[in-house]
Amino acid sequence: MKTARFIARILYYVTRISAVLYLLVTAYALAVVLLFLTTSASWLPVSVSASNGFVIYYPFTQTPFLLGDYSSAYLITSLLTLTFYGLFLWLLGGVFQAFKQERLFTKKGFSQLSRFYSVNLTVPVLILIILAVLGQEVQDIIRITFLHLVIGVFAFFMAAIFKQGLFLQEEQDLIF
């Protein structure tokens, strides 16, 4: 179990750092796009080409950072995807946090697994519906949604095991 805790600790930090980076990128892109739409400031780190493509630059540079089509559907899709994966990685870090604890079966661990499977079973389906309504190509999104549903079902079973383990552990604590 010592090895599992060690690996869980490493993965916890990797996923939390990645989640923060994803969410920072999302916040930066959203701020730049909103400022571009609402102001005509020339200092904004964004440019739109004649062919309706956009480039968001790294802060305080002219080095391209994010590229894409300058359409509301594309921007919404990109920002939703970045936000979802930031949330996904944050919740995955919570699952790893449950496995790095001395006591495996805790209420906090069960609730982290429950949040993780709930998000994986609902959010990808909602994003798929939003993209279909926006008229986006959804063939690849269907595959990704299916993968998240599999992850969600797997996490659901893990949460059920955690719940049973928590019950047995609390029962044993009452006896001793």
DAVENVEN-V454885 format. One record per residue. N is the residue number from 1. RES is the residue in one small letter. OMEGA is omega in degrees with one decimal (none if undefined). D_LAST is the distance of its C-alpha to the last C-alpha in Angstrom with 2 decimals. Layout:
n->N res->RES omega->OMEGA d_last->D_LAST
n->N res->RES omega->OMEGA d_last->D_LAST
This chain:
n->1 res->m omega->-179.4 d_last->23.26
n->2 res->k omega->179.0 d_last->24.92
n->3 res->t omega->178.9 d_last->28.28
n->4 res->a omega->177.8 d_last->27.18
n->5 res->r omega->179.7 d_last->25.89
n->6 res->f omega->179.4 d_last->29.20
n->7 res->i omega->178.6 d_last->31.29
n->8 res->a omega->178.9 d_last->29.43
n->9 res->r omega->178.7 d_last->30.10
n->10 res->i omega->-178.7 d_last->33.77
n->11 res->l omega->176.4 d_last->34.14
n->12 res->y omega->-178.6 d_last->32.53
n->13 res->y omega->179.0 d_last->35.26
n->14 res->v omega->-178.4 d_last->38.00
n->15 res->t omega->179.3 d_last->37.30
n->16 res->r omega->177.8 d_last->36.98
n->17 res->i omega->178.3 d_last->40.22
n->18 res->s omega->179.1 d_last->41.93
n->19 res->a omega->179.5 d_last->40.86
n->20 res->v omega->178.6 d_last->42.25
n->21 res->l omega->177.6 d_last->45.46
n->22 res->y omega->-177.9 d_last->45.89
n->23 res->l omega->175.0 d_last->45.41
n->24 res->l omega->176.7 d_last->47.80
n->25 res->v omega->178.5 d_last->50.39
n->26 res->t omega->-179.2 d_last->50.05
n->27 res->a omega->179.3 d_last->50.48
n->28 res->y omega->-179.1 d_last->53.45
n->29 res->a omega->179.6 d_last->55.14
n->30 res->l omega->179.3 d_last->54.63
n->31 res->a omega->-179.3 d_last->56.01
n->32 res->v omega->-179.1 d_last->59.01
n->33 res->v omega->-180.0 d_last->59.80
n->34 res->l omega->176.8 d_last->59.52
n->35 res->l omega->178.7 d_last->61.67
n->36 res->f omega->-179.1 d_last->64.16
n->37 res->l omega->-173.7 d_last->64.42
n->38 res->t omega->179.8 d_last->64.82
n->39 res->t omega->176.0 d_last->66.97
n->40 res->s omega->-177.6 d_last->69.84
n->41 res->a omega->-178.8 d_last->68.76
n->42 res->s omega->-177.1 d_last->70.14
n->43 res->w omega->-178.6 d_last->67.51
n->44 res->l omega->-177.5 d_last->64.73
n->45 res->p omega->-179.6 d_last->63.43
n->46 res->v omega->172.9 d_last->64.36
n->47 res->s omega->178.1 d_last->67.46
n->48 res->v omega->-178.0 d_last->68.53
n->49 res->s omega->179.3 d_last->71.11
n->50 res->a omega->179.7 d_last->74.00
n->51 res->s omega->177.7 d_last->72.30
n->52 res->n omega->170.9 d_last->69.39
n->53 res->g omega->178.0 d_last->66.97
n->54 res->f omega->175.2 d_last->64.99
n->55 res->v omega->170.5 d_last->63.73
n->56 res->i omega->-175.3 d_last->61.13
n->57 res->y omega->170.4 d_last->61.45
n->58 res->y omega->-178.9 d_last->58.99
n->59 res->p omega->174.3 d_last->59.04
n->60 res->f omega->177.6 d_last->62.17
n->61 res->t omega->172.1 d_last->63.61
n->62 res->q omega->177.6 d_last->65.75
n->63 res->t omega->-179.0 d_last->63.42
n->64 res->p omega->-178.2 d_last->62.36
n->65 res->f omega->178.9 d_last->58.67
n->66 res->l omega->-180.0 d_last->58.37
n->67 res->l omega->176.1 d_last->61.10
n->68 res->g omega->176.5 d_last->61.66
n->69 res->d omega->179.9 d_last->63.80
n->70 res->y omega->175.8 d_last->64.60
n->71 res->s omega->-177.7 d_last->63.75
n->72 res->s omega->-179.9 d_last->61.29
n->73 res->a omega->-179.5 d_last->59.65
n->74 res->y omega->-179.7 d_last->59.09
n->75 res->l omega->178.8 d_last->57.82
n->76 res->i omega->179.4 d_last->55.37
n->77 res->t omega->-178.1 d_last->54.18
n->78 res->s omega->-179.1 d_last->53.73
n->79 res->l omega->176.0 d_last->51.92
n->80 res->l omega->-179.6 d_last->49.60
n->81 res->t omega->178.8 d_last->48.80
n->82 res->l omega->179.1 d_last->48.13
n->83 res->t omega->-179.1 d_last->45.95
n->84 res->f omega->-177.9 d_last->43.94
n->85 res->y omega->171.0 d_last->43.33
n->86 res->g omega->177.2 d_last->42.36
n->87 res->l omega->179.5 d_last->39.78
n->88 res->f omega->-179.1 d_last->38.73
n->89 res->l omega->177.8 d_last->38.21
n->90 res->w omega->179.8 d_last->36.34
n->91 res->l omega->175.9 d_last->33.87
n->92 res->l omega->174.5 d_last->33.64
n->93 res->g omega->175.9 d_last->32.74
n->94 res->g omega->176.9 d_last->29.84
n->95 res->v omega->177.7 d_last->28.65
n->96 res->f omega->177.5 d_last->28.97
n->97 res->q omega->178.2 d_last->27.10
n->98 res->a omega->-177.8 d_last->24.07
n->99 res->f omega->179.5 d_last->24.31
n->100 res->k omega->-178.9 d_last->24.72
n->101 res->q omega->176.6 d_last->21.43
n->102 res->e omega->177.0 d_last->18.64
n->103 res->r omega->-174.8 d_last->16.25
n->104 res->l omega->-174.4 d_last->18.29
n->105 res->f omega->178.4 d_last->17.02
n->106 res->t omega->177.3 d_last->17.62
n->107 res->k omega->179.5 d_last->19.62
n->108 res->k omega->178.2 d_last->22.39
n->109 res->g omega->177.9 d_last->22.67
n->110 res->f omega->-178.9 d_last->22.91
n->111 res->s omega->177.3 d_last->25.52
n->112 res->q omega->176.4 d_last->27.48
n->113 res->l omega->179.5 d_last->27.73
n->114 res->s omega->177.2 d_last->28.74
n->115 res->r omega->-178.3 d_last->31.47
n->116 res->f omega->-179.0 d_last->32.65
n->117 res->y omega->178.5 d_last->33.15
n->118 res->s omega->179.5 d_last->34.65
n->119 res->v omega->-179.1 d_last->37.20
n->120 res->n omega->178.6 d_last->38.06
n->121 res->l omega->-175.8 d_last->38.64
n->122 res->t omega->-171.6 d_last->40.76
n->123 res->v omega->179.2 d_last->42.56
n->124 res->p omega->178.0 d_last->44.48
n->125 res->v omega->177.6 d_last->45.76
n->126 res->l omega->178.4 d_last->46.88
n->127 res->i omega->177.2 d_last->48.63
n->128 res->l omega->179.0 d_last->50.30
n->129 res->i omega->179.5 d_last->51.60
n->130 res->i omega->-179.1 d_last->52.87
n->131 res->l omega->177.5 d_last->54.65
n->132 res->a omega->178.0 d_last->56.20
n->133 res->v omega->179.1 d_last->57.48
n->134 res->l omega->178.6 d_last->58.92
n->135 res->g omega->179.3 d_last->60.73
n->136 res->q omega->174.0 d_last->59.09
n->137 res->e omega->-172.6 d_last->58.91
n->138 res->v omega->-177.7 d_last->55.52
n->139 res->q omega->178.9 d_last->55.63
n->140 res->d omega->-179.8 d_last->53.53
n->141 res->i omega->177.2 d_last->51.24
n->142 res->i omega->178.2 d_last->50.50
n->143 res->r omega->-179.9 d_last->49.29
n->144 res->i omega->177.6 d_last->47.12
n->145 res->t omega->178.2 d_last->45.73
n->146 res->f omega->178.9 d_last->44.91
n->147 res->l omega->178.5 d_last->43.05
n->148 res->h omega->175.9 d_last->40.98
n->149 res->l omega->176.5 d_last->40.24
n->150 res->v omega->177.1 d_last->38.95
n->151 res->i omega->179.7 d_last->36.77
n->152 res->g omega->178.6 d_last->35.56
n->153 res->v omega->177.7 d_last->34.73
n->154 res->f omega->178.2 d_last->32.88
n->155 res->a omega->176.1 d_last->30.86
n->156 res->f omega->178.6 d_last->30.24
n->157 res->f omega->176.5 d_last->28.68
n->158 res->m omega->179.0 d_last->26.57
n->159 res->a omega->177.3 d_last->25.42
n->160 res->a omega->176.8 d_last->24.54
n->161 res->i omega->178.0 d_last->22.44
n->162 res->f omega->-179.6 d_last->20.75
n->163 res->k omega->178.4 d_last->20.15
n->164 res->q omega->178.2 d_last->18.57
n->165 res->g omega->177.2 d_last->16.45
n->166 res->l omega->178.4 d_last->15.40
n->167 res->f omega->-179.7 d_last->14.56
n->168 res->l omega->-179.9 d_last->12.48
n->169 res->q omega->178.3 d_last->10.67
n->170 res->e omega->177.7 d_last->10.10
n->171 res->e omega->179.6 d_last->9.04
n->172 res->q omega->177.9 d_last->6.41
n->173 res->d omega->177.9 d_last->5.31
n->174 res->l omega->-178.8 d_last->5.61
n->175 res->i omega->-176.4 d_last->3.81
n->176 res->f omega->none d_last->0.00
